[in-house]
């Protein structure tokens, strides 16, 4: 399958020469009309016209003739750019009079909003973690649907998507606050805080604006990537016309990631380990010896450690970090051997003993045979909403039913609104309950197809805080890593930067990128090249400077070679 690229380098032979071979390079003539130049492996290129009719949702195309790459144009078989453009315009006018056929493709998804809903529903079923699909849903509702949601997919154009992308990059972040009701205008913050801008010099203000613009372009790239994923999924599954894919030629902004990748030196690594307390130190050592993510390490069990084979199995994290065997060094094998000594196979490798966790009775709701855990406050609010289903329940009333009632009425109302939103997020993955906001409150409705019942609190969990012998939870490393780098006298760093340190050490020692990618759990080397590509150049230069022999220098070293094996003696005849 050939790729189609948007191009403006078609109007002369010289500008067409460097174009990629074997691809279709496209120029937009107008709405639904495109002129393409296909450059083959050998010989002259071909002019092609493509037309898309939004009413019939059908794409047609025709070959116009050869390009005048090697042969002078004759206006019939060999065409210049201008001749091909004129012929394409005439072809489009002629096609406008063709009657519509009844057997044309009818898409199952018509608008971008429907495509997005299909993408999120598929993600919830197929993604490893529901939180990943939820993050995509929030991003799409924030950056995509307000501008593109109601546009029919058949009417999407590359120009419209580019305009949306550019608008995202040219304005500040969305103003956050209480849940925005329907019809309320979306507000955006300025690129630079006005209070800070007043104290800046013109040069500083320009630099701050450019940095903010770079961040906004990076955000626009993320929104564009998710939108493309949703549209490509719909096209792949035949729910939209895969012959009409204008988003394929819309490129992201380049050079705007600006991600800070930090690597610790050997001395810094040792200082950080010394700065850790006895409980946190093994987790840091495990990260530096494996390059695994925090979530992969804290869920690893003794049974997933193969000391004889020198590997550790980790469960991965979605598509970004796949399940894999991590090959351990000799130092890593010795570390994990000591760590797992005397431990049961079902135990976690990294424990956090003597930690006070918040106790409390478990509260659960069963929605469509799925057990969902709720906090005490969420449970209290949902019971009220279910009891008064269909009626308006004011946020002020809900706020009075939450634990630890806040004295400030405004803050209490905001807290109630946030708690209702948390309940909605927990339930929406397993059913279709409705939370209709407005009028200072919320109305709850449950479709007849859904079943919901409350499960009474379990007595097994004590009310008071309890000392537990358990593993590390999601945010448990933030405090210990802060104490460790402070004690070591290092700049602030995150636990994830230990993974970067591991990868950079492998590359600096000359480990091939494909092996580094496999250790980190990436599908290919693209992520490694993107984040550590500059280290590859440094490692290559150092290796050549160190290992290459000196030939003409007076201090040339003699290259030692192994003696040739003695030749076999021939038998005398």
N, C-alpha and C positions, 0 to 999 in steps of 0.2 A: 504494500500500500504506500503510495507516494504521499509526501507531505505537501501542504499548501502553505506558502509563506507570503505575507503581504510585502509588497515591494514597490518602490517608486523609481527603480533603476531600469526601466524597460524602454526608455525613449531613445536610446542610442546603442549602437553595436558595442562601443567601448565600455559602457556602463553595464551591459549585459554579460560581458566576459567573465567577471569574477563571481557571478551568481553560482549557487550550489548546483551540481550536476544531479540529474535524476529527480528533481523536485519541481513542483508547480509554483511559479511566482505570480502573485495576483495583484491587480490594481483595480480599485473600485471606480466604476464609470458613473454610477448613480445608484439609487435605491434598487437593490435586487439585480444589479447588472455588474458583471465583472469581466475584465480582460485578463487572460492568463497566458503566461509564457512558460512552456515546458522545455527544459534544457536536457537533451538526451546525453547518453554517454559519449556518443560520437556523432558528428554531423551538425546540421543546422537545427535551431530550435523550432518549436511549433507554436502558432498563435491559436488560442482557444477562447471562445466566448461562453460564459455561463450566465444563466438568468434564473431568478427565483421569483415566483409569483406568490405573494402572501395570501391571496384569496384562495388559490387552489392548493397552496403549500406544496408546490412541486418545483423541482429543479430540472432544467434542461440545459444542454450544452451542445456545441458544434465546433468542428475544426474549421478554422478560417483559412489556413495556409501556412507555408513555411516562413520563417523569419529571414531577413536579408543579412544573415550572419556571414555567409561566404559568397552568395550569389546576388547580383544586382536585382532589385525588385522589378517585377513586371506588372504589378497591380492585380494579378489573378492568382497565380500559384505561389509566388514569392512576394511577401508584403513587408513594407516598412512599418514602423510603429504607428505612424499617422494613418496609413492605409488600413491597418488592422483595427485601429480604434474606430475609424469611420464605418468599416464593414460590420463591426460588432454593434454599433449603434443602429445600423439599418436592420440587422438581424433581430435586435430587441423590439424594434417597432413592428416588424412583420409578425413576431410571435405574439404580440399583444392582441391580435385579431383571432387567434386560435381558440375555438370553443373549449369549454371545460368538460373533461370526461368524468363519468360517474364513479369509476373504480380507482380514484386517487387515494393516496395514503391519508388516513384519518388518525391523527395522534391521540394517544390516551391521555397525555398531559398537555394542556394548552398554554398555561401561563407559567411564568417563572416561579410563582408562589407554589403551584402544584408540583413543579419539579423539585423544589426545595423540600416540601413535605414528604415526597417520595424518598428523597435522599436521606432525610433524618430517620424515617421509619425503617429503611434498610440498614442504616448504621446502628440503630438500637438492637436489631436482630443479629447483626453479624460482628459488630465490634466486640472486642474482648471486655471492655469496660463501658458501662452505660454513661459514665462521666465524659468520655470522649465525644459521644454523640451529643450530649447535652451542651458541651462547649461549642461544637459546630452549630448547634441550633441557636445559641445566643449570638454568635458571630453573624450568622445569616440574618437573624431578625434585626440586628443592630445596623449592619453595614450594607445589606443587599436589598432586603424586602421593601424598605421605605421608598426607594427610588425605582427599583426594577420589578417589584413583586407582581404588579398587575399588568405588566407588558406581556403580550402573547409571545411565546418562544419563536413562532414563525415570523414575527416582526422584529426580532432582535437583529441588530447589525453591529458590526465591529465598531463603527463610529459611535453608536449609542453606548456600548460597553466602555469604550475609551473615555467618553465624556464623563460617565459615572466614576470611573477609576480616577480621573484627574480631579474631579470635584472632591472625592474623598481625601486626596493628597493636599488639596489647597485650603482646607478648613481645619479648625482645631477639633479636639475631641468632643464627643457628645457630652452635654451637661447631664450629670447624674443627679439622682434624688428620688423622691417618691415615685411610685409606679405612674407612668404617663397614661392618662385616659385617652380614649379614642377621640381623634379630631384635634388634640392639643399639638401645637407647633413644636417641632423638635428644635432645641436650642443647642448652640455650639460655643465652646469656649474659644477665646482668642489664642493665636499661636503662642504668644508669650504673655505671661501674667502682667497686666498693666502696672501693678504696683512695683514689680521688679524692673519693668522696662523704664520706669521713671528714673531709676538710679543708675542706668547703664549709659555708657558712651555710645555714640552712633556705631562704632565698630563692634562693640560688645553686643549691641542690639541686633546687628546684622548677623553676627555669628550665632546668636541664640535663635534667631528666626530660621536660619539655614539648618541648624541642628533639629529644630522642631519639624521643619518640612521634611527632613530626612526620615524622622520617626513616623510621620504621617504616611509617607510613601511606603515605608516598610509595612505599616498596617494595611494600606490599600493592597499591597501584594498578597497579604494573607487572605483578605476578603476575596480577591480575585481567584486565588487558588481554590478556595472552598466552593465558589460559584462554578468554576470550571469542573470541579469534581462532580457536583450535582448534575450539571448538564451532560457531562460525558457518561455518567451512569444511566441517565434516561435514554441517551442515544444508543448506548451499548445494549440495553434491554429492549430496544425497539419501541419505547414509549413516546419518543419524538422523532422527527424526521432526521435521520443521520446524514442526509445529503445537505442539510442546512446547518452548518456549524461555524458561524462567524467568530465565535469566541476563541476558536483554535488559533487565530492569527493575532490575537491581542496579547502582547507581551507584557510581563511585569516590569516595573522600574528596576533598573540595574544599579548595582553599587550602593544600595541604601540600607543593607542589613545592619552594618555597624555593630555587629555583635562582638562583645569583648571576650576574647578567649584567653584565659590566664593559665599559665603553667608554673608549677612550683619546681624550683631546683631541688637537687638531692639534699642540700643543707636545709632548705626550707621544709622539705618533707619530714626530715628527721626532727626539726625543731617543732613542727606541728604535732607530731606523734608524742614528743616529750611533754607538750603542753596539754595533752588530753588527760582526763581522769581515767581511773582504772576500768570503768565500765564502758566509756566511749572509745577508748584507745583501740580495742580489737576491730571495731566497725570501721574506723579510719584506715587501719592497716589493711583490712580486707578490701577496701575500695582502691587503695594504692597498688595492691597486688593483683587485682582482677579487672579494674576499669568498669565494674558493674555499677548500675544505677542504685540509688538508695533503696528504691522499692524492690529491686531484685535481690539485694543483699539481705534485707530484713525479713524476707519470706523464704530464704533458702534454708533447707533442712539438712541434717547430718546425712540422711539417706541419699542426698543428691551430690555427695562428695565421693569421688573415686580417687583415693590416694595412690593406688597402684597404677592407674592410668594417668594420674596427674591432671584431672579435670574437675571442674565444678559445673553442675547443671543449674542454669537460672531460667526462670519462667518467662522473662522478656516483658516488654511493655508495648503492646499493640504492634503497629507496623514499623515504628521508629526503632525498636529494639526487640528483636525476635528471640524466641526461646532457643537456647544454644548451649553447647559445652564450651566453657572457657578453659583454655590450656593454661596450666599453672607452671610457674618457674620452680626450680628447686627450693628457693626461699619460700614461695607460696605453698608448696606441698608441706614443708616443715611447719609453717605457720598454722595451716588448717589441721595438720595432724595433732598439734599441741592443743588447738582450740576445741577439737572434737573428742579429745581423750576422755573416756569414761562416760560418754553421753549416749543416750538412746537414739536409734535411727529416726524416730519420729519427732525429735526435738529440733527447735530452731537453732541455727548455728550461732546467731547473735542474740543474746538475751539482755534484758534490762531489769535486773533484780532490784528489789527494794524501792520501787517507785509507787508513789501514792496516786492512784487513779480515782477519778470521780465515780462514786457509787450511785445507786439509784435503782428503782424498780424498772425493769424492762416493760415497755409498753409497745404493743404491736397491733396493727390493723391487718385484716386479711381481705385483700381485694382480688377477686377472680382467682381464688385458691393460691395467691401469692402472699407470703407473710412479709410485712414491711414494718421496720422498726421506727418508732416515733419518740421524740423527746417528750417529757411531761407536758411542756407548754403546747407542743404540736398536737398531742393527744387531746388536751383540754379544748383547744379551739376547734378541732375537727368534730368532736362530739357535739358541740353547740351547733355547728353548721349542719350536721346530719340531722339533728333533732328538729331544726327549723328549716329544713330543705325547701327551697323555692322562695323563702321569705328573705327580706333584707335584714342582715345583722350588722349593726354599726360597729366600726372599728373601736370606738370608745368602749363599747360593751365588751368586745373581745379582749381589749387591753386589760380590763379589770379582772379577767379570769386567768391571766398569765401569772406564773410564779414571780415573786419579788416585784410587786407592782411599783412602777416608777412614779415619783411624785409629779414630774413635769408631764401634763396631759399631751402636749405635742409629741414629745419623745416616746410616750407610751403608745400613742396612735401609730407612729412610724414603726415601732417594734411589733405591734400587732400586724401591720401590713406585711412586714418582712416575714413573720412567722407563717402567715397564710400562704405567702409565695413559696416558702420552703415546703409546706405540706403539698402544694400543687405540684412541685417538681418531683417529690417522692412518689406521688400517686400516678402521674401521667404516663409513666413507663409501663404500667400494668393495666391500665384502663383508660376510660374517657370521661372522667368527672369534669364538671364545668364549674369554674369559679368566676362569676360575672361581677366585675367591679363597677362601682359608681354609686352616687348618692351618699358618699361618706361611709360606705360599707361594702359588703360582698354577699352575693346570693350563691348558694351551692345547689347544684343539680347533678343527679346521677342517672345515666341512661338505664333503661330497663334491662339492657344486655349485660350490665355490670352488677356484681354482687359484692357487698361490703359488710363486714362485721368486725366488732372490736374484740380483741383478746385481752382478758384480764391480766394485770401485772403479775410477773413471776416473783415468787418469794425467795428464789435462789440467790438473788443478788442483794447484798445488804444496802441499807440506806446510807450508812456512813462511809466515808472514804476508806478504802482497804489497801493494804500493802500486797502487791501481787508480784509473782515471778513470771513475767511475760516478755514479749518481744517489743520492738520499737514500732511506734505508730507514725502516722504521716508526717507530723511536724515536730517530732521529738528531737531531731538533730539540730534544730536552729539554735537553741540555747547552748548546748555543749560545744558546737563548732565555734560559736562566738567567744566562749571562754578560752577555747584552745588557741585560736589565732591571736587573742589578746595576750595570753600568757607567753606565747612564742614570739611576740613582738612583730607579727606579720600584718600586712594590710588586710582589710576585711575580705573574706572569701566565702563562697558557698560550698556545700558538700558536693555539688555537681562538678565543681572545678577539680576535684580529685580524679574524676573520670577523664577530663581533658589532660591532666598531668600524666596519667597512665598512657594515653594514646600518643602524646607528644614524645614520651620516653621511648616507645617502640619505634616511632618514625626516626628519631634522632640516632637510634642504633642500627638503622638500615633495614628494618623489617618491612617487607613489601606491603603496599597499601591494601591489597586484597586480604592479607592475613589480619591486618589491623581492623579492617571492616568486619571480618568474621568474629574477631574477639569482642568487638563492641556490639555485634548483633545487627549490623546494617545489611540490607539486601545487596548493595553494591558499594563501590568506592566513592560515589558522588559526594556523600556527606563528609567523608574523610578528606577528600580533595578540597572541598569548600572551606572547611575549618582549619585544616592543617597543611594546606598546599604549600605555603611559604616555608614550612619546615622541611618539606621534601627537597626543595631547592637547596636549602642550607646543608642537609645531610648529604646530598649528592656532591655538592662542591667540596665539603670536608673530606669525603671518601676519595674523591679524585685527587685532591691536593695531598692527601696522606699516602695513598696506595700507588698512584701512578709513578712509574720509574723515571728518573732523570736521565736524559739521553746525551744532551750536548753540554750540560753544565760541567765545570771542572770538578765539582763535588759529586759527580754522577755516581750513583750507587750501582754496584754490580748486582744484577738480578741473579739470584741463586736459583738454579734449576736442579731437579733431581737427576742423578746419573741414569743414563739409558741402561736398560737391562742388557746383560750380555747376550750376544747373538748365539743361536744354536749352532753347534759345530756340525759341519756337514760330514756325512760318512764318506770315507774314501772308497772309491770303487777299486 
